[in-house]
Amino acid sequence: MAIKRIPIAQLIPGMYLVEMDVPWYRTPFLSHKFAIKDLDTIQTLKRHGIRMVSIDTSKGLDVQIAPAQAGQESQEPCPAPQPPPVESCASAATSASGGAAAHDTPPLPSAIYAQAQEAVERIFTDLERGIPPSPEATKAIVSTVLDHVLSDHAAMVTQLAIQKIKQFDRSLTTHALDTCILSLIVALESGLDQQAQELVGMGALLHDTGYVRLPRNLVRKREDCTGQDKTLLEQHCKLGIAVLAERPGMPEEVLRIVREHHERSNGSGYPAGLRSDQILPLAQIVGIVDFYDGMVSRRGTRPSMMPHDAVRQLFLAGERGQFEKSLVELMIRSIGVYPVGSLVRLNTGEQAVVVGVNPQQRLKPLVKVTTDPQGGSYPTPIEIDLSAPSTDHTVRSVLRVLDPTHERVNISIHLDNPDLRAA
């Protein structure tokens, strides 16, 4: 049998863990299936009360058996466990966070997103059962997402665009994860240190916790609510604090993000009508990301807004004083003037889909050119970085944004490419 259940005292680096004897939310690990890379990981398992684990001997080391147990006559001491091969060590270093071994192909953004989404769904399922998440479990998810955002945040932005196009109605889970990913990208763009990045991510992941205490049908139609229903929905900030307070240890900054993410710099927000310098800067980041994600997501009967139009609304919100202009500029730098998923007309007359953002030149994204100047479809779309010199010396630029619905273009088929890596 490849799967063996053993006491934690027998666990050694190089073994591949597949199960623990405590629920996932009581540990700081995003997944309970990973290679044990060092003794510190084993000590962490012990500190969280884990006594029995299951290992997969086909993916890692087996339990060392003494010679006498194996029926051998030799009285020589059992040899010390040999370190796993280099490949196993590489796997151990990354598998706990959903990564791939150094010799393998890097994990696709879709796989990273799916794993994180599963973990966030567990959090919200537990919240509905009255079990608030531990700070450790929340931080584990954020740390994993942050690792992948750091390694290729452009690919993660592309994945967000794909998810929004594919899913008809965004759940609390997907909105929480998308807000977390984009908030981490903005936090990186703003130059925050790792601790602040993690706090932003945790707050973003939990910012809508209070909705679990409200009727589901009310939450689903929240974009269309007015009067007393709207007033009730606005209580979700305070309700979120009450839910998270049931488990001690959540950082104060995270609680403030949950409480203040709907506050606005000009005092027009809720629940307390705070103004700019009264709002935690980390909460302002989550607030503007939540505002943007709400516009580009389908909710109930309200269709999603085109990304470029949402960027325009962000700019106008800055002009109205809802958000600090510096934060609006930071947000637009993070997602681009032409966000991933935008359909554009080029100066050449060609039609193209934005598939990536250039960090240094936001007006010159990575595009996939789909039609020629006469409107005929290219047999194979051409991927072009508008910021780089063209091989045919054609200077291309974005002329205007198009509506995919009017143009009858399925954006997702041009984004859903596992080999795509944005510039």
PAFIGU-525001 format. One record per residue: z, y, x of N, C-alpha, C, O in turn. Coordinates in pm, whole numbers, plus 50000, padded with zeros to 5 digits. Layout:
ZYXZYXZYXZYX ...
END
This chain:
500004988050085500005000050000500005012450088500805013550181 499105021950059499035034150138500185043650105500625051250191 500685043149979501775052049935503105045049955503315033949905 504005051450027505345045850050506395056250014506255068050047 507455051849948508585060549915509665058250020510105046950041 510105068950085511055067750195512135078450184511895088950123 513315076050241514325086650248513865097350345513115094650438 514315109550322513835120650405514245119050551513625125050640 515275111150577515695108850715514605101950796514575103150919 513685094850729512605087950801511345096550814510375092350876 511375108250756510195116850760510035123050898510995128350954 508825122350954508565127851087507255135751084506415133450997 507075145051180505795152151188504635142451204504725132551278 503545145251136502385136551140502225128151016501155122550991 503305127050936503215119850809502565128950704502615141250715 501965122750603501305130450497502095128850368502175117950311 502695139950324503555140050206502715140550078501745148150071 503095132649977502375133049849503305135149729502825137849619 504615133949748505535135749635506945138349686507355133249790 507705146349609509105149049638509935145549516509405143749406 511245144649534512105140649422512715152449348513685150849274 512145164549368512595176249293511365183349237510275181949292 511515191049127510375198249071509805208449169510525213449256 508495211349154507815220449247508455234249252508485240549358 508975239049135509465252849131510815254449201511295265649216 511425243549242512675244449317512445243949468513395243549546 511195243949508510865243949650509975255849681509395261749590 509865259449809509005270749846507565266749876506815274449936 507175254549834505835249549867504905250749747505245246649636 503705256249771502715257549665502275243849617502115241749496 502075234449710501655220849677502675211149733503345214049833 502805199649670503675189049723502875178449794503365167349816 501635181549830500795172349905500275179450030499385187850021 500835175950145500405182050270500925174150388501865166250376 500305176350504500745169650626501965176850682502025189150683 502945169250728504145174950790503785178650933503465170051015 503855191650962503375196051093504495197951195504245197451316 505755200051149506815202251246508185199151186508295196751066 509205199251270510565196251226511125207151136511975204451051 510665219551154511145230451069510815227950923511615230850834 509615222350897509225219150760510175208750700510565209750584 510545198850780511465188450732512835194550702513465191050602 513295203650788514585210150763514535218550635515515219150561 513395224950609513235232550484513335223350363513965226850263 512705211750372512775201950264514235197950238514665197150124 514965195450344516375191250330517215202350267518075199750184 516955214950309517745226150256517545227850107518415233250038 516395223450055516115224749912516495212149834516025210049722 517335203949894517915192749821517035180549807517335171649726 515965179749883515065168149872515655156549951516015157950068 515755145049884516365133249946515365121849965515465114250061 514425120549872513415109949879512025116149868511795125349790 511095110849946509715115649942508765103749943509155092649979 507535106249904506485095949915505455100850015505095112650017 504965091450100503965094850200502725086250179502795075350123 501595091450226500335084050220499985080050363499605088550444 500115067150394499885062450531498415062050568498075060250685 497525063650469496105064050502495685077650554494605079150612 496545087850532496235101450576497135106350688496895117050744 498165098850721499095103050824499845091150881499495079650853 500865093850961501635083251026502385074750925502725079250815 502645062250965503435052850886504865053150937505155058951042 505765046950863507155045450907507165036351028506515025951028 507915040251131508015031851249508905019951219510025021551170 508405007651249509154995351221509664989651352508904987951447 510964986751357511554981051478510984967151503510644960351406 510864962451629510294949451660510974937851588510294928651542 512314938251576513034927251512512634926051366512544914951314 512384937551298511984937251159510604931151143510304925151040 509764932751245508404927551238508324912851278507224907351285 509474906451305509484892251341509164889951487508834878651525 509264900051570508974898551711510244894851785511344898351742 510074887851896511224883251972511694893752073512834893552119 510814902652107511144912352209512324920852166512404925052051 513234923452260514404931752232514214945852287515144953852292 512964948752327512724962252378512914972352267512634969452151 513394984252300513584994452197512264998252133511194997552195 512365002352008511175006651935510595019152003511325028752028 509315019052032508725030652100508825043152014508795042651891 508945054252083509005067152011507705069451938506645065551986 507775075951821506545078651746505565086651832505945096251899 504325082651828503295089851902502825101751819502715100751697 502545112751884502055124251807500715121051742499935113251796 500465127051626499185124351560498035129851642498235138351728 496805124851616495645130151686495485145051661496085150651569 494675151351744494465165751732493995169451593494415179651538 493105161051533492605164051400493735164751299493755173651214 494705155451309495825155151214496695167451230497175173151132 496895171651355497695183651378497035195751313497705204051251 495725196651329495005207851268495125207451117495265217751052 495065195251063495185193750919496565197750873496725204450770 497585193650950498965196750912499205211750911499985216750831 498535218651000498765232951011498185240850894498555252350871 497265234550819496605242050713496735235950576496595243150477 497005223050566496915216550436498005220950340497785220450219 499165225150390500215229550299499825241950221500355244650114 498895249450277498445261550207497065260150149496425270150114 496585247750139495305245550074494135247450168492985247650122 494395248850301493315250950395492685237850437493085227150390 491705238750526491045227050578491325225950726491665235850790 491175214050779491375211850921490335219650999489275223350948 490675222051126489805230151208488425224051223487435231151242 488355210551216487075203851234486305202551104485165197851104 486905206450993486255205250864485625218550824485895228950884 484785217850721484235230050662485375237850596486195231750527 485455251050614486515258850549486485256750398485415254850341 487655257050334487695254850189486905265650115486955277350151 486195261550012485425271049933486365280149856487455275949816 485975292749836486815301749757487135296149619488215298549565 486185288749560486435283049428487575273049431488365272249337 487675265249541488755255449553490085262549575491115258449519 490075273149656491285280949679491765286949547492945286249514 490835292849473491175299249346491735288949249492735291549182 491105277149241491535266849147492945262049179493755259949089 493235260249307494575255749347495625266249312496675262949257 495325278849343496275289549311496445290949160497555293349112 495345289549086495415290748940496305279848881497085282348789 496195267748935497045256848887498515259948909499355257348823 498825265649026500225269049055500725280148963501865279648917 499885290248937500285301248849500455296048706501345300548634 499615286848665499765280948531501095273748518501705274048411 501545267448626502855260748621503955271148602504915268848527 503825282548669504835293248654504895297848509505985298948452 503735300548448503735305648311504135294848210504735297948107 503815282348238504285271448152505805270648155506445268948051 506375271848274507825271548287508465283748223509535282848163 507805295248236508335307448172508425305648021509405309747959 507405299547963507425297147819508515287347779508985287447665 508925278847872510015269347847511375275347880512405268747867 511375288147923512635294747954513085293148098514245295648130 512165288848186512515286748327511845297348411510645296148439 512565307748454511945318048538511645312548677512365303648723 510625317448745510265312248877511255316548983511875327148973 511395308349084512245312249197511475321849287510245321349291 512175330549358511475339449453510685331349556509595335349596 511255319849598510585311649699509255306149649508255306349721 509245301149524508015295449468506955306249450505775304049478 507385318049405506445329049387505865333549520504655335849532 506725334749620506275339049753505325328749814504395332449885 505555315749786504695305349841503265306949792502315305549869 503115309749663501765311849607501125324049670499965323649712 501875334949677501335347349732500945345649878499905350549921 501785338649957501495336650099500205328850118499405331850206 500015318750033498795310750041497575319250009496575318950082 497645326849900496525335449862496275345949971495135348750005 497355351650024497225361950127496515356450251495685363350310 496845344150291496185338050407494665337850389493915341050481 494235334050269492795333050244492155346650224490985348650259 492905356150169492385369850158492185375650297491185382450323 493125372950387493015377850525491815371750596491135378550673 491565358850570490485351950640489105356050590488155356550668 488975359150460487665362950406487855369450269487605363350166 488305382050270488605388250141487325391150062487375391749939 486185392850130484935395150059484565382949975484095384249862 484785371050031484485358849956485405357449835484985352449731 486655361749849487585360949737487205370849627487375367949509 486695382549665486225392249566485035386549489484935388249367 484145379649560483005373249495483485362749396482945361649286 484495355149435485025344749346485615350849219485475345149111 486285362449231486825369149113485705372849016485845371248895 484595377749071483465381548986482905369348913482575370148795 482805358148984482305345848923483215341448809482725337848702 484515341848831485475337448729485365346048604485435340848492 485215358948621485165367948506483925365548421483975366548299 482795362448487481565360048413481635346748339481125345448228 482255336848401482255323448344483225321748227482935314148134 484345328648231485375326348129485255336848018485205348848043 485215331947896485005340847782486185350147759486005362147736 487375344747764488565352947736489605350247844489945338747870 490105360847906491025359248017492445356747968492965364247885 493075346248019494445343047983495395351248069494985357848164 496685350648033497695357248116497675351648257497875359048354 497425338648270497435332148400496325337648489496575341648603 495105337948437493985342448520494105357448549493755361948659 494575365148453494775379448478495835381548586495685390248672 496895373548583497955374748684497415371548823497695378648919 496635360748833496095356848964495075366949013495085370649131 494185371448926493165381248967493815394349011493395400449110 494845398548938495555410848975496255409049110496295418349191 496785397149131497445394249259496445395049374496715401649475 495295388449360494295388249468493805402249500493755406349616 493445409649396492895423049418493975432749469493675441649549 495205431049424496305439549474496545436949623496835446249698 496415424349665496575421149808495455427549889495685432350000 494245427549834493115433849904493355448849919493105454550026 493835455249813494135469649820495285472249917495255481949992 496285463449915497415465050007496955464050152497425471550237 496035454850180495485453650315494715466350352494845471450464 493915471150260493115483250284494015495250311493655504150388 495185495450249496095506850265496915506150393497595515850429 496855494750462497575493450588499035489450576499795491050671 499445484250460500835479750444501125467850534500225460050566 502395466550576502745455150660502845442450576502765442950453 503025431050643502985418250574504065417050467503815411650359 505275421950496506345421050398505995428750271506205423850160 505455440750287505065448750171503905442150096503855442549974 502975436250170501865429050107502395417750019501935415949906 503355410250070503915399049994504625404049868504535397849762 505345415349880506045420949764505035425549658505255423549538 503945431749702502895435949609502335423749537502165423849415 502045413249614501485401049555502425394649455501985390249348 503715393949488504685387949397504805396049268504845390549158 504855409349285504945417949166503725416849079503825416648956 502535416149143501295414849067501235401548992500775400948878 501705391149056501685377848994502575377348870502285370248774 503675385048873504665384348766504655396648674505525398048589 503685405548692503785418448623503755417248471504325425748402 503125406848417503065405148271504005394148220503795388648112 505035391248297505995380848258506545383048117506745373448043 506795395548082507425398647952506615394347832507165392747723 505305392247849504475388047736504855374247682504565371047567 505525366047766505905352647719506985353347611507225343647539 507635364947598508665366747496508115373147368508875376047276 506815375347363506175381447246505275371247177504825361747241 504985373147048504105363746976502745362447043502135372447081 502255350147056500995347747126499815354847060498965360547129 499765354546928498625360846860498595375846884497535382046887 499775381746901499865396046929499365399047071498665408847094 499735390447163499315392347303497795390747315497155398247388 497235381047243495795378647252494975390647205493915393547260 495465397647102494705408947048495265422347094495085432547027 495945422347209496665434347253495765446447274496225457847261 494495444247306493595455647327493285462947196492915474647198 493445456047083493085461946954494305466946875494155471846763 495485465646933496705468746858496985483746851496685491246944 497555487846742497975501746723499335501846655499845491346615 499925513546641501175515146566502325506846618502585506546738 503015500046526504205492246562503875480746655504665477446743 502695474546635502305463546724502155468446867502585461746961 501545479946884501365485547017502715488947080502935486547199 503605494547000504945497747048505685485247093506375485347195 505525474347016506165461647052505595456247182506335451447268 504275456847198503635451847319504105459447442504215453647550 504365472247426504795480347539506205476647587506665481547691 506875468247512508195463547554508105452547661509125448347715 506875448047691506755436547782507265439847922507665430847996 507235452547961507755456248093509255453648102509735447548197 509995458348000511455456147998511785441447976512725436148036 511005434847891511245420547866511035412447994511755402748020 510035416548073509785409448199510975410048293511325400148356 511595421848301512785423248385513905414248334514595407748413 514085413748202515145405448143514925390648175515865383348204 513655386148168513345372148197513615368948344514275359048375 513115377348433513265374548576514705375848623515095369548722 515505383948553516915385648590517745373148563518875371948611 517185363848486517905351548456518045342448578518875333448580 517215345048680517355337748806517575347948917516695356348941 518725347548985519015357649086518135356149210517565345549237 518035367149283517365366549413515995372949418515435374449526 515435376749302514115383049304514245396949367515105404749326 513415400249467513535413249533513435424849435512685424349338 514205435249462514235446949374512855453349362512485458249256 512085453249472510745459049467509855451749366509045457949297 509995438549358509205430649264509595434249121508725435749034 510875435649097511355439348963510855453248925510515455748809 510825462249021510335475748991508825475648960508365483348876 508085467049028506655465948997506465461248853505625466548781 507255451348813507175446248676507515457248576506885458348471 508515465248609508985475648518508055487848516507915494348413 507415491048629506735503948644505205503148649504555513448668 504605491348634503155490348656502335497648549501135499748567 502965501348437502245509248335502645524048338502205531748252 503445528148434503755542348450502555549248512501785543048586 502385562048483501245569648533501715582448601502735588248563 500985586648700501405597948783501625610848705502445619048744 500885612748594501025624948515502085623648405502215632448321 502835612648407503905610848309503455604948177504255604148083 502205600948165501675595848037501895580948017501505575547913 502505574348113502685559948103503965555948034504655564247975 504285543148040505495537647976506075526948068505365521848154 507335523348052508225526347939509065538947956509695543347860 509085545048076510025556048099509335569448119510025579548136 508015570048117507315582748138507555588548275507655600748290 507655580048378507885584748514506675592248567505555590448520 506925600748667505835607948732505665602848876506455594648923 504625607648943504135602149069505215597949169505285586249207 506075607549212507025604049317508195595749266509015590949345 508275593949135509325585349078508875570749069509705561849048 507585568349084507035554849070506935548449208506425554649302 507405536349219507315529049345505845527949387505015523749307 505505531649511504105530849556503485516949537502305515749505 504285506549558503765493049539503415490649391502445483649360 504205496549302503915495249159502665503049122501925499049031 502405514049192501185521649167499945513549203498935514349134 500035505849311498905497149350498635486949241497495485249198 499685479949197499515469749093499045476148963498245470348889 499525488148935499145495048812497665498248807497025496348703 497095503148918495685506748916494795494348915493725494348855 495235483648982494485471048980494525464948840493515459848792 495685465448775495825460448638494905468148544494285462348455 494835481148564493975489948484492505485948500491775484848402 492075483748624490685480148652490385466048599489355463948534 491255456548627490995442748584490925441748432490155433748378 491735449748364491685449848218490335454548166489865449748063 489705464148238488415469248193487285459248215486375458248133 487325451848326486205442948358486415428848305485625419848335 487465426848225487745413648166487475413948016487725423947949 486965402847965486815401447819488195398747759488935390347809 488525405747653489805403347586489605404247436489215414647383 489875393347368489715393147223488305396647182487345390447228 488165406647096486845410647048486205421147138485045424947118 486945425947237486425436447323485665430547441486225422647516 484375434347458483605429047571484055435147702484725445447705 483695428647810484045433947941483145445747975482015446747927 483655454548057482895466248101482145462748229482635454848309 480965468448249480255466348375481105471748490481705482348477 481165464548603482025468948714481795483248757482745490548783 480525487448766480245501148810480795511348709481285521948749 480705508148579481275517048477482785517648489483395528048467 483395506248523484855505948541485255514648659486285521448655 484455514448765484725523048880484665537748838485475545848881 483685541048753483575554748701484825558548621485325569748632 485315549248541486535551748463487745553548554488635561548524 487775546248664488855548048762488825562348816489855569048825 487625566848851487475580448903487955590748801488665600148836 487565588948675487975598248571489485597948549490105608148521 490075585748561491535584648547492235592548657493295598448635 491635592648776492175600748885492055615548855492965623348884 490915619348796490715633448760491725637948654492165649448655 492085628848563493075632148459494485632048512495415636348443 494675627148633496005626748691496795614248659497995613548689 496145604248599496855591748569497235584348697498315578348706 496345584948794496605578848925496375589249033495565598349017 497095587949143496885596849256495445595149306494955583949317 494785606249336493395605549379493235597449507492235590549525 494215598249593494145590449718494165575449688493505567549757 494915571449584494975557449546493655553149481493185541949502 493075561949401491775559049340490725556849449489945547349441 490715565549550489765564049660489985551049735489035544249774 491245547449754491585534949821491095522949740490555513349797 491285523449610490845512649522489325511149527488805500049536 488625522349522487155521849525486655516849660485645509749666 487335520449767486965515149899487125499949902486365492849968 488135495049830488415480649831487395472549755487045461549796 486895477949642485985470249557484535474749569483625467749525 484335486649631482985491749646482555500549530483045499049418 481645509649558481085517949451480245509249357480175511749237 479625499149416478875489249337479565475849356479225468349447 480545472749272481325460649291480475447949280479385448049223 481005437249336480335424249328480065420749182480935422149097 478835416249154478445412949018477625423748951477135421848840 477475435349017476665446148960475185442648972474745437149072 474425446048868472975444748870472405458448900472745468148832 471535459449001471045472649044469525472749059468885462449080 468965484949048467575487249079467515494049215468215503949239 466705488749305466565494549438465475505149440464645505749349 465475513449542464455523949555463045518349569462065525449548 462945505549605461645499049618461095494349484459955489849476 461915495349378461525490249247462005476149224461895470849113 462545469949328463065456249315464385456449239465095466449235 464695444949179465975443149109466855433949194466365424449255 468145436849197469025429049283470415427849221470825436049138 471135417649264472515415449224473405417749346473145412349453 474455425649329475405427949438476265415549455476965411349362 476215409649575476975397349600478055399149707478785389749737 478145411049763479185413449864479325428249893478405436049868 480475431849945480765445949976480865447650126481515439650194 480235457950179480375461150320481585470150339481605481350289 482605465350411483845473150427483615487150482484325496450444 482635488950571482445501850635481475510950560481535523150573 480575504950481479565512950411479495508550265478705499850229 480335514650181480485510150043479245512649957479055506149854 478385522050000477165524749923476025515349960474945515849901 476265506750058475225497550104475745483150101476055477350205 475835477549982476395464049969475425453150013474275455750045 475925441050014475105429150034474525425549898475275424049801 473205424049890472565421349762471685409049770471285404649878 471405403449655470445392649642469285398149557469435400149437 468155400649622466985406549554466295395449474465895385249529 466165397849343465685387349253464265389649200463575380049167 463825402249193462475404949142461735414449235462335422249308 460405413649230459585422549311459405435949239459845437449125 458755445849302458605459049239457865458749105458035467749023 457045448349082456325447348957457095439848849456615438348737 458285435148883459115428148787458985413048789459635406148711 458145407848878458005393448890459165387348969459645393449065 459595375648930460745369248996460345363149130459305356649142 461175365349230460965358649358461325343849341462365340849282 460505334549392460825320249381462215317149438462975309249382 462525323549550463845322349611464385336349634463815343849713 465485340049567466045353449586466315356249734466665347349811 466135368749772466265372649912467615379549932467905389549868 468435374050023469725380350053469535390950159469005388250267 469955403150128469755414450219471035422550230471695425450130 471375426050352472485435250378471875449150388471175452250484 472145457450289471535470850286471985479750400471355489950427 473055475950468473535484050581472875480150712473045486950813 472105469050711471495464150834469985467150834469385468050727 469385468650951467945470950959467175459150900467535447650923 466135461950824465335451550762464305446050860463775453550942 464035433150853463055426950943461645432450919460825432851011 461365436550795460035442150765460035457450769459075463850726 461125463150821461275477650839461295485450706461095497550705 461535478450596461675485150467463095490450452464055482950468 463235503150420464555508950401464885508050252464275514750169 465865499650220466245497750080467585504550052468465504950138 467725509849931468985515749887469105513949737468125511249669 470325515449686470555514049542470125526749471470565537749506 469265525149372468775536649295469655539049173470085550349148 469935528349097470795529648980471315515848940470825505548987 472315515948852472915503648802472265500048669471965508748587 472045487048648471425482048525472435474148444473445469248497 472155472848315472995464748226472405450648220471285448848171 473135440648269472605426948270472205421948131471255414248117 472925426348027472615422047891471235427147848470415419747794 471005439847874469705445747838468565439747919467455438047869 468865436548045467835430948133467695415848118466805409648177 468595409948038468615395348015468715387648147467955378348173 469675391748227469915385348357471265378348355472275384248319 471275365748393472525358148406473045360148548472595353648642 474015369248561474535372848693475145360748764475015359448886 475805352048691476575341248752475715331948836476185326848938 474455329748797473635320348874473295325949012472925318449102 473415338949027473145344949158474415346349242474345348349363 475555345249178476835346049252477375332349287477995330649391 477145322649199477765309449213477055301349321476345291749292 477265305449444476625298849559477715295349659478265304349723 478045282349677479135278449763478915282049909479865282549987 477665284749947477395287950088477445302850113477315307350227 477615310750005477565325250018478785330550090479925327250055 478565338650189479645345650256479245360250269478235363450332 480025368950208479675383150209479815388950348480575383950431 479045399650373479085406050505480405413250525480635419250630 
END
